[in-house]
């Protein structure tokens, strides 16, 4: 857990950074041109307009990489689909299955015999990135994990996610768990367009279940006013990854950052991934809303 003093300090840093961004963007809106995208320390990233699908910035965006817990975005997509079909009830009460209880790694702390609602299960994936919550969702939707993984891959293909392969619903390390920044933006765009009613689940700073409160590793949520979600992830192979969405007026942007260099201090890595996501969103809003004549696609080291 991150000490309270560090949490307070991080919050203050974000508040200061956000104010500086707003002041800077205000000055730019009065005539100072934005010429280039700020440096983004990541192996891959993309910035996409959620409404039109236009790509505003990209680096290695179509290359497949390990994505860690970003895998849970597909798990959530399929869970939302099942709830909307009436197969599962958002506020119905369920009890954990053995497979979920024996899942390691990050957790929402499911307990044997302790009931949960699907609303809690969704928060268990979006906030503490619970692997147990993802496995539970897989069993509820697919009957078992292998069947659910098959459904994940079929759905990825149907959505046009051609650089994506899933091996599990939680994103635990496996050589066949990979995707591209572009594919993750496509999936996020589909979530926003098909299931907008579930977007508030991605905007929680903390989540409490079984008497345990867990923070959201997406450090932008609840700190930067225009940020609405979405999902973080980390493994040694993937580095720190982040999908972050933001809305200004009638415009929503999707930023995906993959492979931010890892640190011994995992919290510092999430800080750096959040910083990268915020820079992408700020730059994108500045160019598209306040300086529409500033130029088009900004491409950095993108393969042709």
Buried (B, 14 or more C-beta within 10 A) or exposed (E): EBEEEBBEEBBEBBEEBBEEBBEBBEEBEEEEEBEEBEEBBBBBBBBBBBEEEEBBBBBBBBBBBBBBBBBBBBBBBBBBBBBBEEEBEBEEEBEBBEBBBEBEBBBBBBBEEEEBBBBBBBBBBBBBBBBBBBBBBBBBBBEEBEEBBEBBBEBBEEBEBEBBBBBBBBBBBBEEBBBBBBBBBBBBBBBBEEBEEBBEBBBBEEBEBEEEEBBBBBBBBBBBEBBBBBBBBBBEBBBBBBBBBBBBEEBBBBBBBBBBEBBEEEBBBBBBBBBBBBBBBBBBBBBBBBBEEBEEEBBBEBEE
